[in-house]
Amino acid sequence: KERKIAIGLLILSTFVTGTLTLIHYLLNRAEIDLLIASSKPMEIAFGISHIYFSMVMAFSVVAGYWFFRQKEVAIRPVEKWIAGLAALANFIYLHVLTTRTGLVACYLSILALGILIFIQRRQYVRVLVLVSLLTIIPVAGYFAMPSLRARVDNTWWDVSNYWRGGDPNYLSIATRMESWRIAGHLIRDNMWLGVGTADLKQAMEDEYYYSKSP
């Protein structure tokens, strides 16, 4: 009972925060879409970190399905429908907020859990249906949601610009890719002993310099 109440409160509080964020987005859509197109995150209500909130929202979607499937209730029978609808709204909000980390986490979680459950039950047709839906939904969202379309286009430009040798600075994905490349150098040069946590920042800065990283 305590677990259901805690998860229910998490789902509902995430829904409220997502709703307030959505209202702010709709009132300032043109301005926010421009920010998204230039690798800037959407501001979340109450000043919550956009990546942190997207991960909580992804969890609330999966938890909402679990909550809805429970046979026993914690307080009232209607709570299952409230939590289920709130989790569905959170799934939609996640696409509007367009935080890539949360979207990837949500889709991979649904895919992994769905395949695991359906294969255990030998429901192979449902596996195909699940994979089809997880392909169709983001494609439909791309054409239906300007914020998601802006984020996808920005991601594509970000990555392609990096591979063309463009300046990765101030670009969300490109700066990460450059950091991964430099980290790969550190791994290669310190394969056996690694780099200590206290030395990591300086080692990365030195490697940026020696590798002539932009």
C-alpha positions as CSV (number, residue, x, y, z in Angstrom):
1,K,0.0,0.0,0.0
2,E,2.8,2.4,0.9
3,R,4.6,1.7,-2.3
4,K,1.5,2.3,-4.4
5,I,0.8,5.6,-2.6
6,A,4.4,6.8,-3.1
7,I,4.5,5.9,-6.8
8,G,1.0,7.4,-7.3
9,L,2.2,10.7,-5.8
10,L,5.3,10.6,-8.0
11,I,3.2,10.1,-11.1
12,L,0.8,12.9,-10.2
13,S,3.5,15.4,-9.2
14,T,5.3,14.7,-12.4
15,F,2.0,15.2,-14.3
16,V,1.4,18.6,-12.5
17,T,5.0,19.8,-13.3
18,G,4.7,18.6,-16.9
19,T,1.3,20.3,-17.3
20,L,2.7,23.7,-16.0
21,T,5.7,23.3,-18.3
22,L,3.5,22.5,-21.3
23,I,1.4,25.6,-20.6
24,H,4.5,27.7,-20.5
25,Y,5.7,26.2,-23.8
26,L,2.3,26.9,-25.5
27,L,2.4,30.5,-24.4
28,N,5.9,31.0,-25.7
29,R,6.1,28.3,-28.4
30,A,7.9,30.3,-31.1
31,E,10.6,31.5,-28.8
32,I,11.2,28.1,-27.2
33,D,11.2,26.3,-30.5
34,L,14.1,28.6,-31.6
35,L,16.0,27.8,-28.4
36,I,15.5,24.1,-29.0
37,A,16.7,24.5,-32.6
38,S,19.9,26.0,-31.3
39,S,20.6,23.1,-28.8
40,K,19.1,24.9,-25.8
41,P,16.9,23.0,-23.3
42,M,13.3,23.8,-22.5
43,E,12.8,25.4,-19.1
44,I,11.0,23.1,-16.7
45,A,8.6,24.4,-14.0
46,F,10.0,25.0,-10.6
47,G,13.5,25.3,-12.0
48,I,14.0,21.5,-12.2
49,S,16.9,20.2,-14.3
50,H,15.5,19.2,-17.7
51,I,17.6,16.0,-17.9
52,Y,16.7,14.9,-14.3
53,F,13.0,15.7,-14.9
54,S,12.9,13.7,-18.2
55,M,14.3,10.7,-16.4
56,V,11.8,10.9,-13.7
57,M,9.0,11.3,-16.3
58,A,10.3,8.3,-18.2
59,F,10.1,6.3,-14.9
60,S,6.6,7.6,-14.2
61,V,5.4,6.3,-17.6
62,V,6.6,2.7,-16.8
63,A,5.5,3.0,-13.2
64,G,2.1,4.2,-14.4
65,Y,1.6,1.0,-16.4
66,W,2.6,-1.1,-13.4
67,F,0.2,0.9,-11.2
68,F,-2.7,0.5,-13.7
69,R,-2.1,-3.3,-13.9
70,Q,-2.4,-3.8,-10.1
71,K,-5.5,-5.8,-9.0
72,E,-5.5,-4.4,-5.4
73,V,-6.0,-0.7,-4.8
74,A,-4.3,1.5,-2.2
75,I,-7.2,3.9,-1.4
76,R,-9.9,4.0,-4.1
77,P,-10.7,2.0,-7.3
78,V,-10.6,5.2,-9.4
79,E,-6.9,5.7,-8.5
80,K,-5.8,3.2,-11.2
81,W,-7.5,5.3,-13.9
82,I,-6.1,8.5,-12.5
83,A,-2.6,7.2,-12.4
84,G,-2.9,5.5,-15.8
85,L,-4.2,8.7,-17.5
86,A,-1.5,10.8,-15.8
87,A,1.2,8.4,-17.0
88,L,-0.2,8.5,-20.5
89,A,-0.1,12.3,-20.3
90,N,3.5,12.2,-19.1
91,F,4.4,10.0,-22.1
92,I,3.0,12.7,-24.4
93,Y,4.6,15.5,-22.4
94,L,8.0,13.8,-22.7
95,H,7.8,14.2,-26.5
96,V,6.9,17.9,-26.2
97,L,9.7,18.6,-23.7
98,T,12.1,16.8,-26.2
99,T,14.8,15.9,-23.7
100,R,16.7,13.2,-25.6
101,T,18.0,11.4,-22.5
102,G,14.5,10.9,-21.2
103,L,13.0,9.9,-24.5
104,V,15.7,7.3,-25.1
105,A,15.4,5.9,-21.6
106,C,11.6,5.7,-21.9
107,Y,11.6,3.9,-25.3
108,L,14.3,1.5,-24.3
109,S,12.6,0.7,-21.1
110,I,9.2,0.0,-22.8
111,L,10.9,-2.0,-25.5
112,A,13.0,-4.1,-23.1
113,L,10.2,-4.7,-20.6
114,G,7.6,-5.4,-23.3
115,I,9.8,-7.9,-25.1
116,L,10.7,-9.6,-21.8
117,I,7.0,-9.9,-20.7
118,F,5.6,-11.0,-24.1
119,I,8.3,-13.5,-24.8
120,Q,7.8,-15.1,-21.4
121,R,4.1,-15.4,-22.1
122,R,4.9,-16.6,-25.7
123,Q,2.9,-13.7,-27.1
124,Y,5.1,-13.1,-30.2
125,V,2.6,-11.2,-32.2
126,R,2.5,-8.6,-29.4
127,V,6.2,-8.2,-29.7
128,L,5.8,-7.2,-33.3
129,V,2.9,-4.8,-32.4
130,L,5.0,-3.2,-29.7
131,V,8.0,-2.7,-32.0
132,S,5.8,-1.3,-34.7
133,L,4.1,1.2,-32.2
134,L,7.5,2.3,-30.9
135,T,8.5,3.0,-34.5
136,I,5.3,4.7,-35.6
137,I,4.8,7.0,-32.5
138,P,8.1,9.0,-32.7
139,V,7.7,9.3,-36.5
140,A,4.2,10.6,-36.1
141,G,5.4,12.9,-33.3
142,Y,8.0,14.3,-35.5
143,F,5.4,15.6,-37.9
144,A,2.8,16.5,-35.3
145,M,5.0,18.3,-32.6
146,P,7.1,21.3,-33.7
147,S,9.3,21.0,-30.6
148,L,10.1,17.4,-31.2
149,R,10.8,18.1,-34.9
150,A,13.1,21.0,-33.9
151,R,15.0,18.8,-31.5
152,V,15.4,15.9,-34.1
153,D,16.5,18.3,-36.8
154,N,18.9,20.0,-34.3
155,T,20.4,16.6,-33.3
156,W,20.9,15.6,-37.0
157,W,22.6,18.9,-37.8
158,D,24.7,18.7,-34.5
159,V,26.0,15.2,-35.3
160,S,26.6,15.8,-39.1
161,N,28.3,19.1,-38.4
162,Y,30.7,17.3,-36.0
163,W,31.5,14.6,-38.5
164,R,32.2,17.2,-41.2
165,G,34.8,18.7,-38.9
166,G,32.8,21.7,-37.7
167,D,33.2,23.5,-34.4
168,P,31.7,21.4,-31.6
169,N,31.6,24.2,-29.0
170,Y,28.2,25.2,-27.6
171,L,26.5,22.2,-29.3
172,S,25.0,19.6,-26.9
173,I,25.8,16.4,-28.8
174,A,28.9,17.5,-30.5
175,T,30.7,18.5,-27.3
176,R,29.8,15.1,-25.8
177,M,31.2,13.3,-28.9
178,E,34.4,15.3,-28.7
179,S,34.7,14.5,-25.0
180,W,34.1,10.8,-25.7
181,R,36.9,10.9,-28.4
182,I,39.3,12.5,-26.0
183,A,38.3,10.0,-23.2
184,G,39.1,7.2,-25.7
185,H,42.6,8.6,-26.0
186,L,43.0,8.5,-22.2
187,I,41.7,4.9,-22.1
188,R,44.1,3.9,-24.8
189,D,47.1,5.5,-23.1
190,N,46.2,4.3,-19.6
191,M,44.8,0.9,-20.4
192,W,46.2,-0.9,-17.4
193,L,46.2,1.6,-14.5
194,G,43.6,4.1,-15.7
195,V,43.4,7.7,-14.6
196,G,42.6,8.5,-11.0
197,T,39.4,10.4,-10.2
198,A,41.5,13.3,-8.7
199,D,43.6,13.5,-11.9
200,L,40.8,13.1,-14.4
201,K,40.0,16.8,-15.0
202,Q,43.6,17.8,-15.6
203,A,44.3,14.7,-17.7
204,M,41.3,15.6,-19.9
205,E,42.5,19.2,-20.3
206,D,46.0,18.1,-21.2
207,E,44.6,15.6,-23.7
208,Y,42.5,18.3,-25.3
209,Y,45.6,20.4,-25.7
210,Y,47.9,17.7,-27.0
211,S,45.2,16.4,-29.4
212,K,44.6,20.0,-30.7
213,S,40.9,19.6,-29.9
214,P,38.8,22.6,-31.0
